[in-house]
Amino acid sequence: MSNIDHNPLPPAVDPSIIEALRTAATPTISDNLDRLPGIVGLRPFHRSGKLVGTALTVRVRAGDNLAIHQALNLVRPGDVVVVDGGGDISRALVGDIMKAIAESLGAAGFVIDGAVRDANAFKTSDFPCFARAAIHRGPYKIGPGAINVPVSIGGWTVNPGDVVVGDEDGVVTFPPTIAPSLIEAVRAQERREAEVLQMIREGRYDGRYGKVTAP
């Protein structure tokens, strides 16, 4: 009997939402999520590339990647493999081979609360990967683990089916139900900030960016 708990895949995020978020910066998204803590402590290991997709969540015990291998059998195009490794960096949870598998299946990227290895394969690739550290030590493949359950990543709860967005500044996630209103708020902030930058360039900045505004 498998010691990995499998749960149904969540619905994929609407493609129109994914496309709308491809140009949205994570700091602007975070600002419009009430500046809640979000995912902290992870950094990009890939060369470049925006991460946008649907969370396929995985929980593993420290240093064990059996559940991740089983999750890769379920990956759909556009899924982001989000792994709760408890922040442990003593053993790598994914490397070049698992990256190649995920890419071949159309996954959108990795978010790993733990370590990776084969760092150069990520550094020379545009396949998004966010993790805590790199280490040469390989993982166990014993379990236990769980797939498509709520997970804690860098102090933030990620639910199966959440929208995941990552860029040079980090990773944010949120439920797809709030995406339309969030995108509208993000676009409004982008317009305000573009106006401020234009005022600065033209020498007519009036200090508005530093003023407190009503919620």
Disulfide bonds with the S-S distance in Angstrom:
none
